[in-house]
Amino acid sequence: MPILNANHLFDQGEKLVVTPAGGVPRQVDLRRAISAAYYGLFHFCLTAVADEFVGVSQRQTSRYALVYRSVDHRTLKDLCVEAKKQTLPAKYRPYLPPDGFGADLQAFSMSAIDQQEKRHLADCNPPTALHKVGCEVCG
């Protein structure tokens, strides 16, 4: 199974937000860039999970594909919500590192939730006008 390269999605997002000469990025490009960034994060997570539980050398197997496909968007969000908590539910405690989740994983979890919410806004809320952060023309 060819693995989707998350970096290609991030690159695609960056290309979409390039401000045209003398203009403002189109709404469709900003929306697709947000979606590409989220899907880059999502597929990065799927690859990391499958690599960890099945192994990088097993990427061509049906077992790898099963693990890769076992995490959906809701599952990712739910796991991120749990990872932000000080005390995990009992079902997750056996997987908790001895020192708990560090600040990096908690920050990643918050970012993943935020990116998913932005993707929903960009994909499902047409009246919302999006702006490129740091764009002199967009504000």
MILOKOL-474055 format. One record per residue: x, y, z of N, C-alpha, C in turn; residue number from 1; residue in one letter. Coordinates in nm, 3 decimals, decimal comma. Layout:
! residues N
((X Y Z) (X Y Z) (X Y Z) NUM 'A') ...
END
This chain:
! residues 139
((0,086 -0,118 0,000) (0,000 0,000 0,000) (0,089 0,123 0,000) 1 'M') ((0,081 0,205 -0,102) (0,160 0,328 -0,101) (0,107 0,422 0,009) 2 'P') ((0,199 0,468 0,090) (0,161 0,557 0,199) (0,154 0,700 0,148) 3 'I') ((0,048 0,767 0,186) (0,032 0,908 0,151) (0,137 0,988 0,228) 4 'L') ((0,213 1,067 0,159) (0,317 1,147 0,223) (0,254 1,276 0,278) 5 'N') ((0,247 1,285 0,409) (0,184 1,402 0,474) (0,252 1,532 0,431) 6 'A') ((0,381 1,528 0,410) (0,453 1,650 0,369) (0,404 1,703 0,235) 7 'N') ((0,358 1,614 0,148) (0,305 1,660 0,019) (0,177 1,741 0,039) 8 'H') ((0,096 1,700 0,137) (-0,025 1,777 0,168) (0,011 1,913 0,227) 9 'L') ((0,111 1,917 0,313) (0,155 2,046 0,369) (0,209 2,136 0,259) 10 'F') ((0,287 2,078 0,168) (0,340 2,155 0,053) (0,227 2,209 -0,033) 11 'D') ((0,127 2,125 -0,058) (0,012 2,167 -0,138) (-0,058 2,285 -0,072) 12 'Q') ((-0,077 2,278 0,059) (-0,141 2,387 0,132) (-0,064 2,517 0,119) 13 'G') ((0,067 2,508 0,129) (0,149 2,628 0,116) (0,137 2,689 -0,023) 14 'E') ((0,133 2,607 -0,125) (0,120 2,657 -0,262) (-0,014 2,727 -0,283) 15 'K') ((-0,117 2,677 -0,217) (-0,250 2,734 -0,235) (-0,266 2,872 -0,173) 16 'L') ((-0,185 2,904 -0,074) (-0,202 3,033 -0,006) (-0,106 3,140 -0,055) 17 'V') ((-0,035 3,112 -0,162) (0,051 3,215 -0,220) (-0,038 3,328 -0,271) 18 'V') ((-0,010 3,448 -0,224) (-0,091 3,563 -0,264) (-0,060 3,600 -0,408) 19 'T') ((-0,162 3,607 -0,493) (-0,139 3,647 -0,631) (-0,094 3,793 -0,638) 20 'P') ((-0,021 3,824 -0,739) (0,029 3,961 -0,755) (-0,085 4,061 -0,750) 21 'A') ((-0,077 4,153 -0,654) (-0,176 4,259 -0,643) (-0,313 4,214 -0,600) 22 'G') ((-0,321 4,098 -0,540) (-0,454 4,050 -0,503) (-0,459 3,982 -0,370) 23 'G') ((-0,570 3,918 -0,349) (-0,598 3,845 -0,227) (-0,616 3,699 -0,265) 24 'V') ((-0,566 3,606 -0,183) (-0,590 3,464 -0,216) (-0,740 3,436 -0,226) 25 'P') ((-0,776 3,352 -0,320) (-0,917 3,316 -0,337) (-0,965 3,234 -0,217) 26 'R') ((-1,094 3,249 -0,182) (-1,151 3,174 -0,072) (-1,136 3,024 -0,092) 27 'Q') ((-1,157 2,977 -0,213) (-1,146 2,835 -0,239) (-1,004 2,785 -0,211) 28 'V') ((-0,903 2,865 -0,243) (-0,764 2,825 -0,218) (-0,733 2,823 -0,068) 29 'D') ((-0,784 2,923 0,005) (-0,763 2,925 0,150) (-0,832 2,805 0,215) 30 'L') ((-0,952 2,775 0,170) (-1,026 2,661 0,227) (-0,955 2,529 0,198) 31 'R') ((-0,909 2,512 0,076) (-0,838 2,388 0,040) (-0,705 2,379 0,113) 32 'R') ((-0,639 2,492 0,138) (-0,513 2,491 0,211) (-0,534 2,444 0,355) 33 'A') ((-0,640 2,493 0,417) (-0,673 2,450 0,554) (-0,703 2,300 0,556) 34 'I') ((-0,780 2,256 0,458) (-0,813 2,114 0,450) (-0,688 2,030 0,427) 35 'S') ((-0,600 2,074 0,338) (-0,476 2,001 0,311) (-0,389 1,993 0,437) 36 'A') ((-0,382 2,102 0,513) (-0,302 2,102 0,636) (-0,358 2,002 0,736) 37 'A') ((-0,490 2,001 0,752) (-0,550 1,906 0,845) (-0,526 1,762 0,798) 38 'Y') ((-0,548 1,736 0,670) (-0,530 1,600 0,621) (-0,383 1,558 0,626) 39 'Y') ((-0,292 1,652 0,614) (-0,151 1,620 0,634) (-0,127 1,571 0,777) 40 'G') ((-0,183 1,642 0,874) (-0,171 1,604 1,013) (-0,239 1,468 1,036) 41 'L') ((-0,356 1,450 0,981) (-0,432 1,326 0,998) (-0,353 1,205 0,944) 42 'F') ((-0,303 1,217 0,823) (-0,229 1,105 0,764) (-0,094 1,084 0,830) 43 'H') ((-0,033 1,189 0,882) (0,088 1,174 0,961) (0,059 1,086 1,082) 44 'F') ((-0,054 1,111 1,149) (-0,094 1,031 1,266) (-0,120 0,886 1,228) 45 'C') ((-0,192 0,864 1,119) (-0,223 0,727 1,076) (-0,095 0,649 1,046) 46 'L') ((-0,002 0,713 0,980) (0,125 0,648 0,948) (0,202 0,617 1,076) 47 'T') ((0,206 0,712 1,169) (0,278 0,691 1,295) (0,218 0,575 1,373) 48 'A') ((0,085 0,568 1,378) (0,018 0,460 1,451) (0,049 0,325 1,387) 49 'V') ((0,030 0,315 1,257) (0,054 0,188 1,189) (0,202 0,148 1,194) 50 'A') ((0,291 0,244 1,179) (0,435 0,214 1,189) (0,469 0,160 1,328) 51 'D') ((0,410 0,220 1,431) (0,438 0,179 1,568) (0,383 0,041 1,600) 52 'E') ((0,260 0,014 1,558) (0,195 -0,111 1,598) (0,219 -0,227 1,502) 53 'F') ((0,247 -0,199 1,376) (0,268 -0,306 1,280) (0,412 -0,307 1,231) 54 'V') ((0,469 -0,190 1,207) (0,608 -0,180 1,165) (0,623 -0,123 1,025) 55 'G') ((0,724 -0,040 1,009) (0,751 0,024 0,881) (0,774 -0,080 0,772) 56 'V') ((0,842 -0,188 0,806) (0,872 -0,291 0,706) (0,748 -0,368 0,661) 57 'S') ((0,635 -0,346 0,727) (0,512 -0,418 0,695) (0,409 -0,332 0,621) 58 'Q') ((0,453 -0,222 0,565) (0,360 -0,128 0,502) (0,282 -0,186 0,385) 59 'R') ((0,328 -0,291 0,325) (0,258 -0,350 0,211) (0,158 -0,458 0,251) 60 'Q') ((0,139 -0,479 0,381) (0,053 -0,588 0,426) (-0,089 -0,540 0,453) 61 'T') ((-0,181 -0,636 0,453) (-0,320 -0,603 0,484) (-0,334 -0,567 0,632) 62 'S') ((-0,251 -0,623 0,717) (-0,255 -0,588 0,860) (-0,222 -0,440 0,879) 63 'R') ((-0,120 -0,393 0,808) (-0,083 -0,251 0,817) (-0,200 -0,164 0,771) 64 'Y') ((-0,260 -0,202 0,660) (-0,374 -0,125 0,607) (-0,489 -0,124 0,707) 65 'A') ((-0,514 -0,235 0,772) (-0,621 -0,243 0,871) (-0,596 -0,146 0,986) 66 'L') ((-0,474 -0,143 1,037) (-0,442 -0,051 1,147) (-0,449 0,093 1,098) 67 'V') ((-0,394 0,119 0,981) (-0,396 0,254 0,924) (-0,539 0,306 0,912) 68 'Y') ((-0,628 0,220 0,867) (-0,768 0,260 0,844) (-0,854 0,255 0,970) 69 'R') ((-0,797 0,206 1,080) (-0,877 0,190 1,201) (-0,899 0,320 1,277) 70 'S') ((-0,820 0,421 1,246) (-0,836 0,550 1,314) (-0,911 0,644 1,220) 71 'V') ((-1,027 0,688 1,265) (-1,101 0,785 1,185) (-1,091 0,923 1,251) 72 'D') ((-1,154 1,019 1,191) (-1,142 1,158 1,239) (-1,197 1,174 1,380) 73 'H') ((-1,309 1,109 1,408) (-1,369 1,119 1,541) (-1,278 1,052 1,646) 74 'R') ((-1,222 0,937 1,610) (-1,132 0,867 1,702) (-1,011 0,952 1,734) 75 'T') ((-0,953 1,014 1,631) (-0,838 1,101 1,654) (-0,874 1,214 1,749) 76 'L') ((-0,986 1,278 1,724) (-1,028 1,388 1,811) (-1,051 1,340 1,954) 77 'K') ((-1,121 1,229 1,968) (-1,148 1,175 2,102) (-1,019 1,141 2,176) 78 'D') ((-0,924 1,081 2,108) (-0,796 1,050 2,171) (-0,721 1,176 2,211) 79 'L') ((-0,728 1,277 2,127) (-0,662 1,405 2,159) (-0,727 1,472 2,280) 80 'C') ((-0,858 1,465 2,288) (-0,929 1,520 2,404) (-0,883 1,449 2,531) 81 'V') ((-0,871 1,317 2,525) (-0,827 1,240 2,641) (-0,682 1,271 2,678) 82 'E') ((-0,596 1,287 2,576) (-0,454 1,312 2,601) (-0,430 1,446 2,672) 83 'A') ((-0,525 1,538 2,659) (-0,510 1,669 2,724) (-0,544 1,663 2,873) 84 'K') ((-0,611 1,558 2,916) (-0,657 1,548 3,054) (-0,543 1,510 3,149) 85 'K') ((-0,555 1,554 3,273) (-0,457 1,519 3,375) (-0,467 1,370 3,412) 86 'Q') ((-0,591 1,319 3,418) (-0,614 1,179 3,454) (-0,688 1,111 3,339) 87 'T') ((-0,629 1,005 3,287) (-0,690 0,932 3,177) (-0,793 0,831 3,228) 88 'L') ((-0,893 0,800 3,145) (-0,985 0,693 3,181) (-0,908 0,561 3,195) 89 'P') ((-0,962 0,470 3,273) (-0,896 0,343 3,303) (-0,855 0,266 3,177) 90 'A') ((-0,936 0,270 3,071) (-0,905 0,191 2,951) (-0,776 0,236 2,882) 91 'K') ((-0,731 0,362 2,907) (-0,609 0,411 2,844) (-0,487 0,401 2,935) 92 'Y') ((-0,506 0,383 3,062) (-0,394 0,384 3,157) (-0,285 0,282 3,128) 93 'R') ((-0,317 0,161 3,080) (-0,209 0,066 3,051) (-0,110 0,117 2,944) 94 'P') ((-0,153 0,213 2,863) (-0,070 0,263 2,754) (0,002 0,394 2,788) 95 'Y') ((-0,024 0,443 2,906) (0,033 0,570 2,949) (0,181 0,552 2,984) 96 'L') ((0,268 0,636 2,931) (0,410 0,627 2,969) (0,423 0,651 3,120) 97 'P') ((0,529 0,599 3,181) (0,547 0,612 3,326) (0,538 0,756 3,378) 98 'P') ((0,588 0,849 3,302) (0,585 0,990 3,344) (0,463 1,065 3,290) 99 'D') ((0,369 0,993 3,232) (0,250 1,057 3,175) (0,282 1,120 3,040) 100 'G') ((0,182 1,184 2,985) (0,202 1,252 2,859) (0,269 1,386 2,885) 101 'F') ((0,370 1,417 2,808) (0,442 1,542 2,826) (0,371 1,659 2,760) 102 'G') ((0,429 1,774 2,777) (0,372 1,897 2,723) (0,365 1,893 2,570) 103 'A') ((0,461 1,826 2,507) (0,461 1,819 2,360) (0,338 1,745 2,307) 104 'D') ((0,305 1,632 2,369) (0,189 1,557 2,323) (0,060 1,632 2,354) 105 'L') ((0,055 1,698 2,466) (-0,064 1,776 2,498) (-0,080 1,893 2,401) 106 'Q') ((0,031 1,959 2,366) (0,025 2,068 2,268) (-0,016 2,015 2,131) 107 'A') ((0,038 1,899 2,093) (-0,001 1,837 1,965) (-0,150 1,807 1,965) 108 'F') ((-0,199 1,754 2,077) (-0,341 1,719 2,087) (-0,429 1,842 2,069) 109 'S') ((-0,391 1,951 2,134) (-0,469 2,074 2,121) (-0,465 2,125 1,977) 110 'M') ((-0,348 2,116 1,915) (-0,333 2,160 1,776) (-0,415 2,073 1,681) 111 'S') ((-0,416 1,943 1,703) (-0,493 1,853 1,616) (-0,642 1,883 1,625) 112 'A') ((-0,690 1,907 1,746) (-0,832 1,942 1,765) (-0,862 2,074 1,695) 113 'I') ((-0,774 2,171 1,712) (-0,792 2,303 1,650) (-0,792 2,292 1,498) 114 'D') ((-0,699 2,214 1,442) (-0,693 2,197 1,297) (-0,818 2,129 1,244) 115 'Q') ((-0,869 2,031 1,319) (-0,991 1,963 1,275) (-1,109 2,060 1,274) 116 'Q') ((-1,118 2,144 1,376) (-1,226 2,243 1,382) (-1,214 2,345 1,268) 117 'E') ((-1,092 2,387 1,237) (-1,071 2,480 1,126) (-1,108 2,415 0,993) 118 'K') ((-1,076 2,287 0,980) (-1,111 2,217 0,856) (-1,262 2,208 0,842) 119 'R') ((-1,332 2,180 0,949) (-1,479 2,176 0,944) (-1,534 2,313 0,904) 120 'H') ((-1,480 2,417 0,962) (-1,524 2,552 0,930) (-1,499 2,584 0,783) 121 'L') ((-1,379 2,551 0,735) (-1,343 2,580 0,596) (-1,426 2,498 0,497) 122 'A') ((-1,454 2,372 0,531) (-1,524 2,284 0,439) (-1,676 2,296 0,448) 123 'D') ((-1,727 2,331 0,564) (-1,872 2,317 0,587) (-1,944 2,446 0,624) 124 'C') ((-1,876 2,559 0,623) (-1,941 2,684 0,662) (-1,913 2,792 0,558) 125 'N') ((-1,982 2,784 0,444) (-1,956 2,877 0,334) (-1,965 3,025 0,368) 126 'P') ((-2,055 3,069 0,458) (-2,064 3,213 0,484) (-1,941 3,272 0,553) 127 'P') ((-1,859 3,188 0,615) (-1,742 3,237 0,687) (-1,634 3,280 0,587) 128 'T') ((-1,591 3,405 0,597) (-1,481 3,453 0,513) (-1,350 3,418 0,583) 129 'A') ((-1,260 3,355 0,510) (-1,131 3,317 0,566) (-1,026 3,418 0,524) 130 'L') ((-0,924 3,432 0,608) (-0,816 3,526 0,580) (-0,683 3,457 0,600) 131 'H') ((-0,589 3,490 0,515) (-0,454 3,437 0,527) (-0,384 3,513 0,639) 132 'K') ((-0,335 3,442 0,738) (-0,263 3,505 0,849) (-0,134 3,566 0,795) 133 'V') ((-0,111 3,688 0,831) (0,011 3,755 0,790) (0,006 3,818 0,651) 134 'G') ((-0,107 3,809 0,587) (-0,121 3,867 0,452) (-0,151 4,016 0,467) 135 'C') ((-0,070 4,099 0,409) (-0,089 4,246 0,420) (-0,220 4,290 0,356) 136 'E') ((-0,260 4,224 0,250) (-0,384 4,261 0,181) (-0,506 4,210 0,256) 137 'V') ((-0,498 4,085 0,307) (-0,613 4,022 0,373) (-0,635 4,075 0,514) 138 'C') ((-0,533 4,117 0,579) (-0,548 4,168 0,716) (-0,514 4,070 0,821) 139 'G') 
END
